[in-house]
Each structure stands twice: as structure tokens, then as C-alpha cells.
Amino acid sequence: MRVLGVSALSHDAAVAVIDDGTLVFAGHSERYSRQKNDERLNAGILAEMNGASNHRILRTTVERLREVISPFGVEPASVLFIAMFTHLQRFEAMGRGHDRASMHGSPFTDREWRTIGPWQIEKKEACATAFYRHVYDEQFGVSELLMSAVLLERWLEDFGCHFAFTLVRDVLGKDGVSDYPEYTSQMRDHHYIGGVSGWSATSFRSLVNHADDTGPGQHPLERSHREYAIDHLLPKLRQITRPESC
């Protein structure tokens, strides 16, 4: 389980992220804004937090899902798994940091895996600079996302749980399905909110886009998330968990 701790609008803003008992990020806004005792959460600290990559969704699910449920005696058929695939530009790299498992004692850690993104180029991060300047392009990002979706879909089918996928942003474009037939032809329509052919048009940002309900970095806030959950996600969950689909 990932826990986000936030302190803001009072003396000295700070953010901490704990992932399965492991502290994976902690920072004060004043380090990024250069304003002593800054009470605001600024874009710098939010960017530094990064977020999961699509590859991380695939990797950690395959590595850990069975291990997470087994101590509780839960059968795969009783599991409901939802994945929201994220921004194309987020990827993973092996770092040279400490082994967080040995530092904190948590059995569920990523150890030296870390998220990278193009925002790290300005910080002269060598791995991100080389990757985004010489390897990455949008076609690469879309292909990686679709490949991750297909691989995770097959694994979850074999695992035997109920699941559904959705997108944060549009990635396929108007004719995107026909542009990547090697992947989209393998995607089963009923596993995707909006179906495969309309997958891009039913992304979170396509269905819920309130300009007055955004925070730093244009991230949607509570009203947008509530609307998406009630109007779009909940009907899909009811569909995939009703008895005739079990």
C-alpha cells in the first residue's frame, strides 16, 4: 500500500511517500522554491516525487500480487485488480541507491529501481539525459504502453482474478488502433474501460476535464476523481464482478 503524507499552508510545506512500509520520498518545499519556511506545495517538489511508470505497474504486479494475497488466504478469483496506465514519458532505470529492503525491513520494495522522466534532463541526470535525448520518442512510448497492457492482461487472465484497465491520457489518437495492430489486435475489448477501439477517447482526461479543478502541474483534484469514479469506473466494476462474469 502506498501512503502519501502532506503538510501545507502552515509554516513549512512537506511531502512524504511510504510504499509498503518503506519511505521512498520525503522533501520540504523550501528546498525547491528557495524560500525559507515556504508553506506552499510547489511544482518542483511534486515533480521530484515522480510517480509510477507503466512498466512498474506490469513488473510489480507480476512480482508481488500473489505474494501480497497469499498470507490472507485469498483466492485469485476473489481479487479485483484495477490499473490506470500513466504518462508515456515515465520509465524505469536501475539506480545505485541503497537496498531499501535491508534498510527498512519491508519485504515489498523496488530496491534500486527508480522512475525516470524528461524533467530530470535539467538536473543533468545522466541516465535520463541519454535515454530521452537518444532513445525515446512518442512511438516508443505508445508501443511500450500497449505491450505492457497486453502482457499484464495475459498474466492476470492466467492468474484468475477480475481486472480492468484505464488510461490517464489519450495516447492512440483518432486512428491509433490501426497504427499499432501488433498490440491492439491482442487486447480483449471487455477488459478496457471504453473498449479497445475507443480506449483513447475514454481516458480519464477525456471524460473528466475541469479547468477549475486542477492543482500543481495541472493534476486533477478531488471533484474530478470523484466524478470519474462514480460515472465511469464504478459501472465497469459492477459489470466485471456480477455473478455471470465470475
CYANA upper distance limits for C-alpha pairs under 8 A (distance plus 0.5 A):
  1 MET  CA     19 ASP  CA      6.39
  1 MET  CA     20 ASP  CA      5.47
  1 MET  CA     21 GLY  CA      8.45
  2 ARG  CA     17 VAL  CA      7.56
  2 ARG  CA     18 ILE  CA      6.15
  2 ARG  CA     19 ASP  CA      4.81
  2 ARG  CA     20 ASP  CA      6.52
  3 VAL  CA     17 VAL  CA      6.24
  3 VAL  CA     18 ILE  CA      5.57
  3 VAL  CA     19 ASP  CA      6.87
  4 LEU  CA     15 VAL  CA      7.84
  4 LEU  CA     16 ALA  CA      6.46
  4 LEU  CA     17 VAL  CA      5.22
  4 LEU  CA     18 ILE  CA      7.07
  5 GLY  CA     15 VAL  CA      6.17
  5 GLY  CA     16 ALA  CA      5.53
  5 GLY  CA     17 VAL  CA      6.76
  6 VAL  CA     13 ALA  CA      8.11
  6 VAL  CA     14 ALA  CA      6.49
  6 VAL  CA     15 VAL  CA      5.21
  6 VAL  CA     16 ALA  CA      7.14
  7 SER  CA     12 ASP  CA      8.07
  7 SER  CA     13 ALA  CA      5.67
  7 SER  CA     14 ALA  CA      5.67
  7 SER  CA     15 VAL  CA      6.94
  8 ALA  CA     12 ASP  CA      7.24
  8 ALA  CA     13 ALA  CA      4.76
  8 ALA  CA     14 ALA  CA      7.04
  8 ALA  CA     39 GLU  CA      6.01
  8 ALA  CA     40 ARG  CA      6.33
  8 ALA  CA     41 LEU  CA      7.02
  9 LEU  CA     13 ALA  CA      7.09
  9 LEU  CA     39 GLU  CA      5.19
  9 LEU  CA     40 ARG  CA      6.23
 10 SER  CA     39 GLU  CA      5.91
 11 HIS  CA     37 ASN  CA      6.10
 11 HIS  CA     38 ASP  CA      7.11
 11 HIS  CA     39 GLU  CA      5.58
 12 ASP  CA     28 HIS  CA      7.60
 12 ASP  CA     29 SER  CA      7.73
 12 ASP  CA     30 GLU  CA      7.91
 12 ASP  CA     37 ASN  CA      5.03
 12 ASP  CA     38 ASP  CA      5.71
 12 ASP  CA     39 GLU  CA      5.12
 12 ASP  CA     40 ARG  CA      8.18
 13 ALA  CA     28 HIS  CA      6.36
 13 ALA  CA     29 SER  CA      6.02
 13 ALA  CA     30 GLU  CA      8.14
 13 ALA  CA     37 ASN  CA      7.96
 13 ALA  CA     38 ASP  CA      6.65
 13 ALA  CA     39 GLU  CA      5.06
 13 ALA  CA     40 ARG  CA      6.16
 13 ALA  CA     41 LEU  CA      6.58
 14 ALA  CA     26 ALA  CA      7.90
 14 ALA  CA     27 GLY  CA      6.13
 14 ALA  CA     28 HIS  CA      4.78
 14 ALA  CA     29 SER  CA      6.37
 14 ALA  CA     41 LEU  CA      7.81
 15 VAL  CA     25 PHE  CA      8.29
 15 VAL  CA     26 ALA  CA      6.17
 15 VAL  CA     27 GLY  CA      6.11
 15 VAL  CA     28 HIS  CA      7.13
 15 VAL  CA     45 ILE  CA      8.38
 16 ALA  CA     23 LEU  CA      7.99
 16 ALA  CA     24 VAL  CA      8.30
 16 ALA  CA     25 PHE  CA      5.93
 16 ALA  CA     26 ALA  CA      4.70
 16 ALA  CA     27 GLY  CA      7.11
 17 VAL  CA     23 LEU  CA      6.58
 17 VAL  CA     24 VAL  CA      6.27
 17 VAL  CA     25 PHE  CA      5.62
 17 VAL  CA     26 ALA  CA      6.99
 18 ILE  CA     22 THR  CA      5.73
 18 ILE  CA     23 LEU  CA      4.93
 18 ILE  CA     24 VAL  CA      6.24
 18 ILE  CA     25 PHE  CA      7.71
 19 ASP  CA     23 LEU  CA      6.90
 19 ASP  CA     24 VAL  CA      7.01
 19 ASP  CA    109 THR  CA      7.90
 20 ASP  CA    106 SER  CA      7.31
 20 ASP  CA    108 PHE  CA      6.50
 20 ASP  CA    109 THR  CA      7.62
 21 GLY  CA    104 HIS  CA      8.18
 21 GLY  CA    106 SER  CA      6.49
 22 THR  CA    100 ARG  CA      7.59
 22 THR  CA    101 ALA  CA      8.28
 22 THR  CA    104 HIS  CA      6.58
 22 THR  CA    106 SER  CA      6.75
 22 THR  CA    109 THR  CA      7.54
 25 PHE  CA     49 MET  CA      7.07
 27 GLY  CA     31 ARG  CA      8.11
 27 GLY  CA     45 ILE  CA      7.44
 28 HIS  CA     32 TYR  CA      8.09
 28 HIS  CA     45 ILE  CA      7.90
 29 SER  CA     33 SER  CA      6.66
 29 SER  CA     37 ASN  CA      8.50
 29 SER  CA     38 ASP  CA      6.52
 29 SER  CA     39 GLU  CA      7.87
 29 SER  CA     40 ARG  CA      7.33
 29 SER  CA     41 LEU  CA      6.45
 29 SER  CA     42 ASN  CA      6.94
 29 SER  CA     44 GLY  CA      8.27
 29 SER  CA     45 ILE  CA      6.54
 30 GLU  CA     34 ARG  CA      5.62
 30 GLU  CA     35 GLN  CA      5.61
 30 GLU  CA     36 LYS  CA      6.00
 30 GLU  CA     37 ASN  CA      6.48
 30 GLU  CA     38 ASP  CA      5.61
 31 ARG  CA     35 GLN  CA      8.19
 32 TYR  CA     42 ASN  CA      8.13
 32 TYR  CA     44 GLY  CA      6.11
 32 TYR  CA     45 ILE  CA      6.80
 33 SER  CA     38 ASP  CA      7.92
 33 SER  CA     42 ASN  CA      7.61
 33 SER  CA     44 GLY  CA      7.91
 41 LEU  CA     45 ILE  CA      7.46
 41 LEU  CA     46 LEU  CA      7.95
 41 LEU  CA    216 PRO  CA      8.39
 42 ASN  CA     46 LEU  CA      7.21
 42 ASN  CA    216 PRO  CA      7.32
 43 ALA  CA     47 ALA  CA      6.55
 43 ALA  CA    216 PRO  CA      6.24
 43 ALA  CA    217 GLY  CA      6.74
 44 GLY  CA     48 GLU  CA      6.72
 45 ILE  CA     49 MET  CA      6.93
 46 LEU  CA     50 ASN  CA      7.52
 46 LEU  CA    216 PRO  CA      8.16
 46 LEU  CA    217 GLY  CA      8.47
 47 ALA  CA    119 TRP  CA      8.16
 50 ASN  CA    115 THR  CA      7.16
 50 ASN  CA    116 ILE  CA      8.17
 50 ASN  CA    117 GLY  CA      8.40
 51 GLY  CA     90 ARG  CA      8.45
 51 GLY  CA    115 THR  CA      7.41
 52 ALA  CA     56 ARG  CA      6.57
 52 ALA  CA     57 ILE  CA      7.51
 52 ALA  CA     86 THR  CA      7.92
 52 ALA  CA     90 ARG  CA      7.90
 52 ALA  CA    115 THR  CA      7.15
 53 SER  CA     57 ILE  CA      7.03
 53 SER  CA     85 PHE  CA      8.37
 53 SER  CA     86 THR  CA      6.90
 53 SER  CA     87 HIS  CA      7.78
 53 SER  CA     88 LEU  CA      8.45
 53 SER  CA     90 ARG  CA      5.49
 53 SER  CA     91 PHE  CA      5.77
 53 SER  CA     92 GLU  CA      7.28
 53 SER  CA    115 THR  CA      7.09
 54 ASN  CA     58 LEU  CA      7.10
 54 ASN  CA     85 PHE  CA      6.20
 54 ASN  CA     86 THR  CA      6.51
 54 ASN  CA     87 HIS  CA      8.19
 54 ASN  CA     88 LEU  CA      8.12
 54 ASN  CA     90 ARG  CA      7.82
 54 ASN  CA     91 PHE  CA      7.72
 54 ASN  CA    145 LEU  CA      6.70
 54 ASN  CA    148 SER  CA      7.32
 55 HIS  CA     59 ARG  CA      6.52
 55 HIS  CA     91 PHE  CA      7.22
 55 HIS  CA     92 GLU  CA      7.61
 55 HIS  CA    144 GLU  CA      8.38
 55 HIS  CA    145 LEU  CA      8.17
 55 HIS  CA    148 SER  CA      6.86
 56 ARG  CA     60 THR  CA      6.28
 56 ARG  CA     91 PHE  CA      8.46
 56 ARG  CA     92 GLU  CA      7.68
 57 ILE  CA     61 THR  CA      6.60
 57 ILE  CA     83 ALA  CA      8.00
 57 ILE  CA     85 PHE  CA      8.25
 58 LEU  CA     62 VAL  CA      6.78
 58 LEU  CA    148 SER  CA      6.64
 58 LEU  CA    149 ALA  CA      8.25
 58 LEU  CA    151 LEU  CA      8.20
 58 LEU  CA    152 LEU  CA      6.25
 59 ARG  CA     63 GLU  CA      6.57
 60 THR  CA     64 ARG  CA      6.10
 60 THR  CA     65 LEU  CA      8.01
 61 THR  CA     65 LEU  CA      5.62
 62 VAL  CA     66 ARG  CA      8.38
 62 VAL  CA    152 LEU  CA      8.23
 62 VAL  CA    155 TRP  CA      7.87
 63 GLU  CA     67 GLU  CA      8.37
 64 ARG  CA     68 VAL  CA      6.47
 64 ARG  CA    108 PHE  CA      7.99
 65 LEU  CA     69 ILE  CA      7.00
 66 ARG  CA     70 SER  CA      6.54
 67 GLU  CA     71 PRO  CA      7.97
 69 ILE  CA     73 GLY  CA      7.27
 69 ILE  CA     74 VAL  CA      6.14
 69 ILE  CA     75 GLU  CA      8.22
 70 SER  CA     74 VAL  CA      6.61
 70 SER  CA     75 GLU  CA      8.31
 74 VAL  CA     78 SER  CA      7.17
 74 VAL  CA     79 VAL  CA      8.12
 75 GLU  CA     79 VAL  CA      7.60
 76 PRO  CA    159 PHE  CA      7.01
 76 PRO  CA    160 GLY  CA      5.92
 76 PRO  CA    161 CYS  CA      5.30
 77 ALA  CA    160 GLY  CA      6.11
 77 ALA  CA    161 CYS  CA      5.15
 77 ALA  CA    162 HIS  CA      7.28
 77 ALA  CA    246 CYS  CA      8.20
 78 SER  CA    161 CYS  CA      7.12
 78 SER  CA    162 HIS  CA      8.16
 79 VAL  CA    161 CYS  CA      5.71
 79 VAL  CA    162 HIS  CA      6.62
 80 LEU  CA    161 CYS  CA      6.76
 80 LEU  CA    162 HIS  CA      5.31
 80 LEU  CA    163 PHE  CA      6.04
 81 PHE  CA    161 CYS  CA      7.69
 81 PHE  CA    162 HIS  CA      6.61
 81 PHE  CA    163 PHE  CA      4.96
 81 PHE  CA    164 ALA  CA      7.12
 82 ILE  CA    163 PHE  CA      6.03
 82 ILE  CA    164 ALA  CA      5.60
 82 ILE  CA    165 PHE  CA      6.40
 82 ILE  CA    166 THR  CA      8.49
 83 ALA  CA    163 PHE  CA      8.45
 83 ALA  CA    164 ALA  CA      7.10
 83 ALA  CA    165 PHE  CA      5.47
 83 ALA  CA    166 THR  CA      6.92
 84 MET  CA    165 PHE  CA      6.35
 84 MET  CA    166 THR  CA      5.27
 84 MET  CA    167 LEU  CA      5.75
 84 MET  CA    168 VAL  CA      6.91
 85 PHE  CA    145 LEU  CA      8.11
 85 PHE  CA    165 PHE  CA      7.86
 85 PHE  CA    166 THR  CA      6.76
 85 PHE  CA    167 LEU  CA      5.42
 85 PHE  CA    168 VAL  CA      6.62
 86 THR  CA     90 ARG  CA      8.31
 86 THR  CA    167 LEU  CA      6.99
 86 THR  CA    168 VAL  CA      5.87
 86 THR  CA    169 ARG  CA      7.85
 87 HIS  CA    168 VAL  CA      7.46
 87 HIS  CA    169 ARG  CA      7.55
 88 LEU  CA    138 GLU  CA      8.09
 88 LEU  CA    141 GLY  CA      5.54
 88 LEU  CA    142 VAL  CA      7.06
 88 LEU  CA    145 LEU  CA      7.42
 88 LEU  CA    171 VAL  CA      8.48
 89 GLN  CA    117 GLY  CA      6.52
 89 GLN  CA    118 PRO  CA      7.57
 89 GLN  CA    141 GLY  CA      6.94
 90 ARG  CA    115 THR  CA      7.08
 90 ARG  CA    116 ILE  CA      6.39
 90 ARG  CA    117 GLY  CA      5.57
 91 PHE  CA    115 THR  CA      6.15
 91 PHE  CA    116 ILE  CA      5.86
 91 PHE  CA    117 GLY  CA      7.08
 92 GLU  CA    113 TRP  CA      7.03
 92 GLU  CA    114 ARG  CA      6.01
 92 GLU  CA    115 THR  CA      5.03
 92 GLU  CA    116 ILE  CA      6.11
 93 ALA  CA    113 TRP  CA      6.28
 93 ALA  CA    114 ARG  CA      6.06
 93 ALA  CA    115 THR  CA      6.97
 93 ALA  CA    116 ILE  CA      7.19
 93 ALA  CA    127 CYS  CA      8.23
 94 MET  CA    112 GLU  CA      6.09
 94 MET  CA    113 TRP  CA      5.21
 94 MET  CA    114 ARG  CA      6.83
 95 GLY  CA    112 GLU  CA      5.61
 95 GLY  CA    113 TRP  CA      6.47
 95 GLY  CA    114 ARG  CA      6.91
 96 ARG  CA    112 GLU  CA      6.92
 97 GLY  CA    112 GLU  CA      6.30
 98 HIS  CA    103 MET  CA      8.14
 98 HIS  CA    111 ARG  CA      7.75
 98 HIS  CA    112 GLU  CA      7.31
 99 ASP  CA    103 MET  CA      7.01
 99 ASP  CA    111 ARG  CA      5.39
 99 ASP  CA    112 GLU  CA      6.73
100 ARG  CA    104 HIS  CA      6.43
100 ARG  CA    105 GLY  CA      8.19
100 ARG  CA    106 SER  CA      8.33
100 ARG  CA    109 THR  CA      7.25
100 ARG  CA    110 ASP  CA      8.19
100 ARG  CA    111 ARG  CA      5.76
100 ARG  CA    112 GLU  CA      8.19
101 ALA  CA    105 GLY  CA      5.68
101 ALA  CA    106 SER  CA      5.80
101 ALA  CA    107 PRO  CA      6.77
101 ALA  CA    108 PHE  CA      7.95
101 ALA  CA    109 THR  CA      6.47
101 ALA  CA    111 ARG  CA      6.76
102 SER  CA    106 SER  CA      8.21
110 ASP  CA    114 ARG  CA      8.23
116 ILE  CA    120 GLN  CA      7.62
116 ILE  CA    128 ALA  CA      6.56
117 GLY  CA    121 ILE  CA      8.49
117 GLY  CA    128 ALA  CA      6.88
117 GLY  CA    132 TYR  CA      8.39
118 PRO  CA    128 ALA  CA      6.97
118 PRO  CA    129 THR  CA      7.84
118 PRO  CA    132 TYR  CA      6.72
119 TRP  CA    123 LYS  CA      8.23
120 GLN  CA    124 LYS  CA      7.05
120 GLN  CA    125 GLU  CA      6.17
120 GLN  CA    128 ALA  CA      6.67
120 GLN  CA    129 THR  CA      7.69
121 ILE  CA    125 GLU  CA      6.30
121 ILE  CA    126 ALA  CA      8.26
121 ILE  CA    128 ALA  CA      6.65
121 ILE  CA    129 THR  CA      5.43
124 LYS  CA    129 THR  CA      7.18
125 GLU  CA    129 THR  CA      6.49
126 ALA  CA    130 ALA  CA      6.66
127 CYS  CA    131 PHE  CA      6.63
128 ALA  CA    132 TYR  CA      6.45
129 THR  CA    133 ARG  CA      6.40
130 ALA  CA    134 HIS  CA      6.28
130 ALA  CA    135 VAL  CA      7.93
131 PHE  CA    135 VAL  CA      5.58
131 PHE  CA    136 TYR  CA      6.60
132 TYR  CA    136 TYR  CA      5.38
132 TYR  CA    137 ASP  CA      8.10
136 TYR  CA    140 PHE  CA      6.55
136 TYR  CA    141 GLY  CA      7.59
137 ASP  CA    141 GLY  CA      6.92
138 GLU  CA    142 VAL  CA      6.71
139 GLN  CA    143 SER  CA      6.58
140 PHE  CA    144 GLU  CA      6.65
141 GLY  CA    145 LEU  CA      6.72
142 VAL  CA    146 LEU  CA      6.72
142 VAL  CA    171 VAL  CA      7.16
142 VAL  CA    172 LEU  CA      7.90
143 SER  CA    147 MET  CA      6.50
143 SER  CA    180 TYR  CA      8.02
143 SER  CA    183 TYR  CA      8.39
144 GLU  CA    148 SER  CA      6.57
145 LEU  CA    149 ALA  CA      6.75
146 LEU  CA    150 VAL  CA      6.71
146 LEU  CA    183 TYR  CA      6.57
146 LEU  CA    184 THR  CA      7.74
147 MET  CA    151 LEU  CA      6.63
147 MET  CA    183 TYR  CA      6.82
148 SER  CA    152 LEU  CA      6.48
149 ALA  CA    153 GLU  CA      6.43
149 ALA  CA    187 MET  CA      8.32
150 VAL  CA    154 ARG  CA      6.80
150 VAL  CA    183 TYR  CA      7.36
150 VAL  CA    186 GLN  CA      7.20
150 VAL  CA    187 MET  CA      6.46
151 LEU  CA    155 TRP  CA      6.75
152 LEU  CA    156 LEU  CA      6.55
153 GLU  CA    157 GLU  CA      6.69
153 GLU  CA    187 MET  CA      8.23
154 ARG  CA    158 ASP  CA      6.83
155 TRP  CA    159 PHE  CA      6.56
156 LEU  CA    160 GLY  CA      6.65
156 LEU  CA    161 CYS  CA      6.77
156 LEU  CA    162 HIS  CA      8.42
156 LEU  CA    163 PHE  CA      7.93
157 GLU  CA    161 CYS  CA      7.27
162 HIS  CA    240 ILE  CA      7.27
162 HIS  CA    241 THR  CA      7.57
162 HIS  CA    246 CYS  CA      8.22
163 PHE  CA    191 HIS  CA      7.30
163 PHE  CA    240 ILE  CA      8.03
164 ALA  CA    191 HIS  CA      5.38
164 ALA  CA    192 TYR  CA      6.18
164 ALA  CA    193 ILE  CA      7.47
164 ALA  CA    236 LYS  CA      8.37
164 ALA  CA    237 LEU  CA      8.26
164 ALA  CA    240 ILE  CA      8.49
165 PHE  CA    191 HIS  CA      6.75
165 PHE  CA    192 TYR  CA      5.44
165 PHE  CA    193 ILE  CA      6.83
166 THR  CA    192 TYR  CA      6.55
166 THR  CA    193 ILE  CA      6.11
166 THR  CA    199 TRP  CA      8.10
166 THR  CA    203 SER  CA      6.95
166 THR  CA    204 PHE  CA      8.08
167 LEU  CA    199 TRP  CA      8.12
167 LEU  CA    200 SER  CA      7.79
167 LEU  CA    202 THR  CA      8.18
167 LEU  CA    203 SER  CA      5.19
167 LEU  CA    204 PHE  CA      6.58
168 VAL  CA    203 SER  CA      6.00
168 VAL  CA    204 PHE  CA      5.40
168 VAL  CA    205 ARG  CA      6.61
169 ARG  CA    200 SER  CA      7.80
169 ARG  CA    203 SER  CA      5.82
169 ARG  CA    204 PHE  CA      6.69
169 ARG  CA    205 ARG  CA      5.86
169 ARG  CA    206 SER  CA      7.58
170 ASP  CA    200 SER  CA      5.08
170 ASP  CA    201 ALA  CA      6.95
170 ASP  CA    202 THR  CA      8.35
170 ASP  CA    203 SER  CA      6.29
170 ASP  CA    205 ARG  CA      7.83
170 ASP  CA    206 SER  CA      7.54
171 VAL  CA    176 GLY  CA      8.31
171 VAL  CA    200 SER  CA      6.44
172 LEU  CA    176 GLY  CA      4.58
172 LEU  CA    177 VAL  CA      7.00
172 LEU  CA    200 SER  CA      6.10
173 GLY  CA    200 SER  CA      7.20
175 ASP  CA    179 ASP  CA      7.08
176 GLY  CA    180 TYR  CA      7.13
177 VAL  CA    181 PRO  CA      6.87
177 VAL  CA    184 THR  CA      6.56
177 VAL  CA    196 VAL  CA      8.21
177 VAL  CA    197 SER  CA      6.78
178 SER  CA    184 THR  CA      8.40
180 TYR  CA    184 THR  CA      6.63
181 PRO  CA    185 SER  CA      5.78
182 GLU  CA    186 GLN  CA      7.76
183 TYR  CA    187 MET  CA      7.29
184 THR  CA    196 VAL  CA      7.59
187 MET  CA    196 VAL  CA      7.30
188 ARG  CA    192 TYR  CA      8.01
188 ARG  CA    196 VAL  CA      7.70
189 ASP  CA    195 GLY  CA      5.12
189 ASP  CA    196 VAL  CA      5.54
189 ASP  CA    197 SER  CA      8.26
190 HIS  CA    195 GLY  CA      6.52
191 HIS  CA    195 GLY  CA      7.69
192 TYR  CA    196 VAL  CA      6.67
192 TYR  CA    199 TRP  CA      7.30
193 ILE  CA    199 TRP  CA      7.21
193 ILE  CA    202 THR  CA      7.43
193 ILE  CA    232 HIS  CA      8.36
193 ILE  CA    233 LEU  CA      8.07
193 ILE  CA    236 LYS  CA      7.23
194 GLY  CA    198 GLY  CA      5.99
194 GLY  CA    199 TRP  CA      5.80
194 GLY  CA    201 ALA  CA      8.23
194 GLY  CA    202 THR  CA      6.00
195 GLY  CA    199 TRP  CA      5.91
196 VAL  CA    200 SER  CA      8.49
198 GLY  CA    202 THR  CA      6.78
199 TRP  CA    203 SER  CA      7.11
201 ALA  CA    206 SER  CA      6.55
201 ALA  CA    207 LEU  CA      8.36
202 THR  CA    206 SER  CA      6.34
202 THR  CA    207 LEU  CA      6.51
203 SER  CA    207 LEU  CA      6.82
204 PHE  CA    208 VAL  CA      6.37
204 PHE  CA    228 TYR  CA      7.46
205 ARG  CA    209 ASN  CA      6.05
207 LEU  CA    228 TYR  CA      7.84
208 VAL  CA    224 SER  CA      6.46
208 VAL  CA    227 GLU  CA      7.80
208 VAL  CA    228 TYR  CA      6.93
209 ASN  CA    220 PRO  CA      8.40
209 ASN  CA    224 SER  CA      7.81
210 HIS  CA    214 THR  CA      7.75
210 HIS  CA    220 PRO  CA      8.26
210 HIS  CA    224 SER  CA      7.47
213 ASP  CA    220 PRO  CA      6.43
213 ASP  CA    221 LEU  CA      6.03
213 ASP  CA    222 GLU  CA      8.21
213 ASP  CA    223 ARG  CA      7.29
213 ASP  CA    224 SER  CA      7.27
214 THR  CA    218 GLN  CA      5.62
214 THR  CA    219 HIS  CA      5.73
214 THR  CA    220 PRO  CA      4.93
214 THR  CA    221 LEU  CA      5.85
215 GLY  CA    219 HIS  CA      5.72
215 GLY  CA    220 PRO  CA      6.83
215 GLY  CA    221 LEU  CA      6.86
220 PRO  CA    224 SER  CA      6.40
220 PRO  CA    225 HIS  CA      7.50
221 LEU  CA    225 HIS  CA      6.95
222 GLU  CA    226 ARG  CA      6.53
223 ARG  CA    227 GLU  CA      6.65
224 SER  CA    228 TYR  CA      6.70
225 HIS  CA    229 ALA  CA      6.59
226 ARG  CA    230 ILE  CA      6.63
227 GLU  CA    231 ASP  CA      6.30
227 GLU  CA    232 HIS  CA      8.30
228 TYR  CA    232 HIS  CA      5.83
228 TYR  CA    233 LEU  CA      6.79
229 ALA  CA    233 LEU  CA      5.17
229 ALA  CA    234 LEU  CA      6.25
230 ILE  CA    234 LEU  CA      5.87
230 ILE  CA    235 PRO  CA      8.08
231 ASP  CA    235 PRO  CA      7.49
232 HIS  CA    236 LYS  CA      7.25
233 LEU  CA    237 LEU  CA      6.84
234 LEU  CA    238 ARG  CA      6.73
235 PRO  CA    239 GLN  CA      6.74
236 LYS  CA    240 ILE  CA      6.83
237 LEU  CA    241 THR  CA      6.61
238 ARG  CA    242 ARG  CA      6.50
239 GLN  CA    245 SER  CA      8.12
240 ILE  CA    245 SER  CA      6.40
240 ILE  CA    246 CYS  CA      7.97
241 THR  CA    245 SER  CA      6.79
241 THR  CA    246 CYS  CA      6.77
242 ARG  CA    246 CYS  CA      7.14
